[in-house]
Structures are given as C-alpha cells and as structure tokens.
Amino acid sequence: MNVSIVIPTYNRKPILKKCLSALEAQKLNKNVDNYEIIVVDDGSTDGTSSWIKNNKDNLPHVVLYEQEHGGPALGRNLGVINSKYEIIIFIDSDLIVLDNFLNSHVDKLLSFWRVNNKKCFTYGTVVNTSNFQNPQDEKHKLLDTSFAYFATGNVAISKELISSVGLFDTSFSLYGWEDLELGERLRKIGTKLIKCPDAVGFHWHPPFDCNQIDSLIVQEKERARMALVFFKKHPNLRVRFMIQLTLFHKLLWQILCIGGLINVQRLLPFLKILINHGKNRIALEILRIPLNLIYIKELNKSK
C-alpha cells in the first residue's frame, strides 16, 4: 500500500523540522510500498516554505503546497485533493513520530479492511510533551487519553472514504471542531474507529507561561463560536453534549468557578508561583477551569 501524509502548518518551522525528520526516517515493512509527505504551508511568515525548498535533498518524500492563510481545514482539503495514494494519514506539524509509525497505521487498517470494506479509520496515540530537545522521552500520561471520535492529530483513513463524505467544511474558519464535525459525518454512515496504540506521536507545545493567557482566552471564544456552527449542522443530543451546550454544563462551570469568583485575574499570582517552581503543566490545568467558564459564557452569548 501507498500512503499520503497530510500536514497543514502555520509558523511552526522549528518543530516542523523535527516532524519531517522523523517521517523521513520511517522503517517500512512489506505492507508499505511508498509514501509522500504533503506539507501545506498556510501562509507562514517564518520562512517555512523557503526552508523546505532549500532542503529538498534531505526531504525526498516531501511535496510542498502553499496557500494564503485560510486555516487547517482548507489546508487538509488541499492536501487530500492533491494526494497520490490510497491511504491518507493526518498529523499536526508539531507531532514527532516513532520510526514504526506508518507500519503501525497501515498494518492495523489492512487487517480491518478485509472484513469492514474500508469503512473504518485508525486512531493513533498522542503523547503531549514540552520537551523540545527529546520529545520522544516523554511517557504516556492519563491526561494524554483522548475520547474524541475523529481528531486529525494522528489518524489514518481511506482516501476514497473521506472523499465520499465531502472532506472538511471550510466554514470552520476559526479555532476548533472542523475535524470532529467531519467525524460526525463519518459516524452517520457507520464508520468504525480502530484504536492503533503502536502509532505513537509526541505532540510538542511550549511550556505554559502567563504570556500565553490572552491567546488562550481568544482561542476559547473562537472555539465557542465554531461550536455553534457545528451544532447548527448537527443539532443532535450527542453534539449538544460534546460542545457543552446544556444547562448541566452551564451550572457545572459556574459552580466550579464559584459564580465567577475564581477567574483568570485572581488565579494569576498562584499560577506564577507554580510556574516559578516548574509546575507549568499543573498551572495550565488549573487555568482551564476559568477558561472553560469563558467558553461557556461565549457559547451561550452567541447562540
């Protein structure tokens, strides 16, 4: 089988270098004949495209496409449309994989294709890490567990199948939900999710610090607006709970934040103490409590 790996990217050149290096180092077995790495540069301003063009000798599998900044949904669609091969693997440009990554996805897919007529996809393991030098040293943690049905951080699917449901909806122009919305369409036609724990990717993100708070607040508000686009397309109970558009969720986050008494500004001194003691990850998880309330308020304000 042949594989097309589709990677949209935007201003992530340092970690993209590690991502592509790991993909170029794949050790292929008898089930994988060839692969291409389709990188869609979504209008980066950090020299991403120039670096790829200047390093073609070291990136023999990479095919570069460029677009004006339009978001990951548009980029993934461009990648799929221009892909040459029958299996599509989506990963993010800040994911560093092990050298058996392609084999693991393809072996698992083929074993189910024989009995499931290609109506399935494989979902790999994502381990979150802030270790830029050696991301593969990170151990899997409980917080790394995902209950998403279809998320594009590490997933493999038949090109024929994903094309049949219409690719990604580019009306999701802000942050969030475009992959889960496509997953809802896949679910409706009976597509089976296959866990593929051996296809491991290490998702790098910089250690949390308080300078990120403003952008995280913007991200939550964008996520709320896109959640309503999702619900408008699929107004069912499952999606309502997924996006937390219920009285239960509204009360839950109000209670956890004591009616707004626990907010970002009040937590700031405590977060700084945690960060100064190297507890960046704990600080971020605590911050997620008032961030969720911000999301809920935006969700209900915009509906």
C-alpha positions as CSV (number, residue, x, y, z in Angstrom):
1,M,0.0,0.0,0.0
2,N,1.0,3.6,-0.5
3,V,0.4,6.4,2.0
4,S,-0.1,10.2,1.7
5,I,0.7,12.1,4.9
6,V,-1.1,15.4,5.0
7,I,0.3,18.2,7.3
8,P,-1.1,21.7,7.4
9,T,1.3,24.1,9.1
10,Y,1.5,27.7,10.1
11,N,4.6,29.4,11.6
12,R,5.9,26.2,13.2
13,K,9.2,25.9,11.4
14,P,11.4,24.8,14.4
15,I,9.2,21.9,15.4
16,L,8.2,21.1,11.8
17,K,11.8,20.3,11.1
18,K,11.7,17.6,13.8
19,C,8.3,16.4,12.5
20,L,9.6,15.9,8.9
21,S,12.9,14.4,10.0
22,A,11.0,11.7,12.0
23,L,8.8,11.0,9.0
24,E,11.7,10.7,6.6
25,A,13.3,8.1,9.0
26,Q,10.4,5.6,8.7
27,K,11.4,1.9,8.5
28,L,8.9,0.3,6.1
29,N,7.7,-3.3,6.2
30,K,6.1,-5.4,3.4
31,N,2.7,-3.6,3.7
32,V,4.1,-0.1,2.9
33,D,5.4,0.4,-0.6
34,N,5.9,4.1,-0.7
35,Y,4.8,7.3,0.9
36,E,4.6,11.1,0.3
37,I,4.6,13.8,2.9
38,I,2.3,16.6,1.8
39,V,3.1,19.8,3.6
40,V,0.6,22.7,3.1
41,D,2.1,26.0,4.2
42,D,-0.9,28.0,5.4
43,G,0.6,31.4,4.7
44,S,3.5,31.1,7.2
45,T,5.7,34.2,7.7
46,D,8.6,32.3,9.4
47,G,10.3,31.1,6.2
48,T,8.8,27.6,6.3
49,S,8.4,27.2,2.5
50,S,11.9,28.6,1.8
51,W,13.4,26.2,4.3
52,I,11.6,23.2,2.6
53,K,12.7,24.3,-0.8
54,N,16.3,24.8,0.2
55,N,16.4,21.3,1.8
56,K,14.9,19.1,-0.8
57,D,17.8,16.7,-0.8
58,N,17.1,15.9,2.8
59,L,13.3,15.7,2.3
60,P,12.9,13.3,-0.6
61,H,9.3,12.4,0.4
62,V,8.1,16.0,0.9
63,V,5.7,17.7,-1.5
64,L,5.1,21.3,-0.7
65,Y,1.9,23.3,-1.4
66,E,1.4,26.9,-0.4
67,Q,-1.9,28.8,0.3
68,E,-2.9,32.1,1.7
69,H,-3.7,31.9,5.4
70,G,-7.1,30.1,5.4
71,G,-6.9,27.6,8.3
72,P,-6.2,23.9,8.7
73,A,-9.5,22.7,7.1
74,L,-8.6,24.4,3.9
75,G,-5.0,23.1,4.1
76,R,-6.1,19.5,4.7
77,N,-8.5,19.6,1.8
78,L,-5.8,20.9,-0.5
79,G,-3.6,18.1,0.7
80,V,-6.2,15.3,0.1
81,I,-7.2,16.6,-3.3
82,N,-3.6,16.6,-4.5
83,S,-2.6,13.3,-2.8
84,K,-1.5,10.4,-5.0
85,Y,-2.1,7.5,-2.7
86,E,-4.9,5.4,-1.3
87,I,-4.3,5.9,2.4
88,I,-4.4,9.3,4.0
89,I,-2.7,10.0,7.3
90,F,-3.4,13.3,9.0
91,I,-1.0,14.6,11.6
92,D,-0.3,18.1,13.0
93,S,3.0,19.8,12.2
94,D,4.1,19.7,15.9
95,L,3.9,15.9,16.1
96,I,7.1,13.8,16.2
97,V,6.5,10.1,15.4
98,L,8.4,6.9,16.0
99,D,10.0,5.0,13.1
100,N,7.3,2.3,13.0
101,F,4.5,4.9,12.7
102,L,3.5,4.2,9.1
103,N,3.7,0.5,9.5
104,S,1.5,0.5,12.6
105,H,-1.3,2.5,10.9
106,V,-1.2,0.5,7.7
107,D,-1.0,-2.9,9.3
108,K,-4.0,-2.1,11.5
109,L,-6.0,-0.6,8.7
110,L,-5.4,-3.5,6.3
111,S,-6.4,-6.1,9.0
112,F,-9.8,-4.4,9.3
113,W,-10.3,-3.5,5.6
114,R,-10.5,-7.2,4.9
115,V,-13.7,-7.5,7.0
116,N,-15.0,-4.0,7.0
117,N,-14.9,-2.8,3.4
118,K,-12.6,0.2,4.2
119,K,-15.4,1.8,6.3
120,C,-13.1,2.4,9.3
121,F,-10.1,4.6,10.4
122,T,-7.2,4.1,12.8
123,Y,-6.6,6.5,15.6
124,G,-3.0,6.6,17.0
125,T,-1.6,7.5,20.4
126,V,-0.7,11.2,21.1
127,V,1.6,12.0,24.0
128,N,1.8,15.6,25.0
129,T,5.2,17.0,25.7
130,S,7.1,20.2,26.3
131,N,10.5,18.6,25.8
132,F,11.7,20.2,22.5
133,Q,15.2,18.5,22.5
134,N,14.0,15.0,23.1
135,P,10.2,14.8,22.7
136,Q,10.2,11.0,22.4
137,D,11.4,10.7,26.0
138,E,8.0,11.7,27.4
139,K,5.9,9.0,29.0
140,H,2.2,8.5,28.3
141,K,0.1,10.1,31.0
142,L,-3.6,9.9,32.0
143,L,-4.1,13.4,30.7
144,D,-3.0,12.3,27.2
145,T,-6.0,10.0,26.9
146,S,-8.5,11.2,24.3
147,F,-12.1,10.3,23.9
148,A,-12.6,12.0,20.6
149,Y,-14.1,10.0,17.8
150,F,-12.2,11.6,14.9
151,A,-9.3,14.0,15.5
152,T,-6.7,14.9,13.0
153,G,-3.7,14.9,15.3
154,N,-2.9,11.3,14.4
155,V,-5.4,9.4,12.2
156,A,-5.3,7.2,9.1
157,I,-8.2,6.7,6.7
158,S,-9.0,5.6,3.1
159,K,-8.9,8.5,0.6
160,E,-12.0,7.1,-1.0
161,L,-13.9,7.1,2.3
162,I,-13.0,10.6,3.4
163,S,-13.7,12.0,-0.1
164,S,-17.1,10.3,-0.1
165,V,-18.3,12.3,2.9
166,G,-17.1,15.7,1.5
167,L,-13.8,16.5,3.2
168,F,-13.5,19.2,5.8
169,D,-16.0,22.1,6.0
170,T,-14.1,25.3,5.4
171,S,-16.8,27.4,7.1
172,F,-15.0,26.5,10.3
173,S,-12.7,29.5,9.8
174,L,-11.7,30.0,13.4
175,Y,-10.2,27.6,16.0
176,G,-11.8,24.2,16.6
177,W,-14.3,21.5,15.7
178,E,-13.7,21.0,12.0
179,D,-12.3,17.5,12.4
180,L,-15.0,16.5,14.9
181,E,-17.7,17.7,12.5
182,L,-16.2,15.6,9.7
183,G,-16.2,12.8,12.2
184,E,-19.9,13.2,12.8
185,R,-20.5,12.7,9.1
186,L,-18.3,9.5,9.2
187,R,-20.2,8.2,12.2
188,K,-23.5,8.7,10.4
189,I,-22.5,6.2,7.7
190,G,-21.4,3.7,10.2
191,T,-17.6,4.2,10.1
192,K,-15.7,2.2,12.7
193,L,-13.0,3.8,14.9
194,I,-10.0,1.4,15.4
195,K,-7.5,2.2,18.1
196,C,-3.9,2.0,17.0
197,P,-1.8,2.4,20.1
198,D,1.5,1.5,18.4
199,A,1.3,4.5,16.0
200,V,2.8,6.9,18.6
201,G,3.2,10.6,18.0
202,F,4.6,13.1,20.5
203,H,2.7,16.4,20.4
204,W,5.1,19.2,21.3
205,H,3.9,22.5,22.7
206,P,6.0,25.1,24.5
207,P,5.8,25.0,28.4
208,F,2.9,27.1,29.6
209,D,3.6,30.6,30.9
210,C,1.4,33.5,31.7
211,N,2.2,35.3,28.4
212,Q,0.0,32.7,26.7
213,I,-3.2,33.5,28.7
214,D,-4.5,36.2,26.3
215,S,-4.2,34.0,23.3
216,L,-5.8,31.1,25.2
217,I,-8.8,33.3,26.0
218,V,-9.1,34.3,22.4
219,Q,-8.9,30.6,21.4
220,E,-11.8,29.7,23.8
221,K,-14.0,32.4,22.4
222,E,-13.3,31.2,18.9
223,R,-13.9,27.6,19.9
224,A,-17.3,28.6,21.2
225,R,-18.3,30.3,18.0
226,M,-17.2,27.3,15.9
227,A,-19.1,25.0,18.3
228,L,-22.3,26.7,17.3
229,V,-21.5,26.2,13.6
230,F,-21.0,22.5,14.5
231,F,-24.3,22.3,16.3
232,K,-26.2,24.1,13.6
233,K,-25.0,21.4,11.1
234,H,-25.7,18.5,13.5
235,P,-28.4,19.6,16.0
236,N,-28.5,16.3,18.0
237,L,-28.1,15.4,21.6
238,R,-24.6,13.9,21.2
239,V,-23.2,17.1,19.6
240,R,-25.0,19.3,22.2
241,F,-23.2,17.4,25.0
242,M,-19.9,17.4,23.0
243,I,-19.9,21.2,22.8
244,Q,-21.3,21.6,26.3
245,L,-24.4,23.4,25.2
246,T,-26.5,22.2,28.1
247,L,-27.9,23.6,31.4
248,F,-25.8,20.9,33.2
249,H,-22.5,22.3,31.8
250,K,-23.5,25.9,32.4
251,L,-24.2,25.1,36.1
252,L,-21.1,22.9,36.4
253,W,-18.6,25.6,35.4
254,Q,-20.4,28.3,37.3
255,I,-20.2,26.1,40.4
256,L,-16.5,25.1,39.8
257,C,-15.7,28.8,39.4
258,I,-17.9,29.8,42.4
259,G,-20.0,32.0,40.2
260,G,-17.0,33.7,38.6
261,L,-15.1,34.4,41.9
262,I,-12.4,32.0,40.6
263,N,-11.2,33.8,37.4
264,V,-8.1,34.3,35.4
265,Q,-7.0,37.5,37.1
266,R,-7.5,36.1,40.7
267,L,-5.5,32.9,39.8
268,L,-2.7,34.8,38.2
269,P,-0.4,35.2,41.3
270,F,-0.9,31.4,42.1
271,L,-0.2,30.4,38.5
272,K,3.1,32.4,38.6
273,I,4.2,30.7,41.8
274,L,3.5,27.3,40.2
275,I,5.4,28.2,37.0
276,N,8.4,29.5,39.1
277,H,8.5,26.1,40.8
278,G,8.5,24.3,37.4
279,K,4.8,23.2,37.7
280,N,3.8,24.6,34.3
281,R,1.6,21.7,33.4
282,I,-0.3,21.9,36.7
283,A,-0.7,25.6,36.3
284,L,-2.3,25.1,32.8
285,E,-4.7,22.5,34.1
286,I,-5.8,24.9,36.9
287,L,-6.2,27.7,34.4
288,R,-8.5,25.5,32.2
289,I,-11.2,25.8,34.9
290,P,-11.9,29.6,34.4
291,L,-11.1,29.2,30.7
292,N,-14.0,26.7,30.4
293,L,-16.3,29.2,32.0
294,I,-15.2,31.8,29.4
295,Y,-16.0,29.3,26.7
296,I,-19.5,28.5,28.2
297,K,-20.3,32.2,28.5
298,E,-19.3,32.9,24.9
299,L,-21.2,29.8,23.8
300,N,-24.5,31.0,25.4
301,K,-23.9,34.6,24.5
302,S,-23.6,33.8,20.8
303,K,-26.3,31.2,20.4
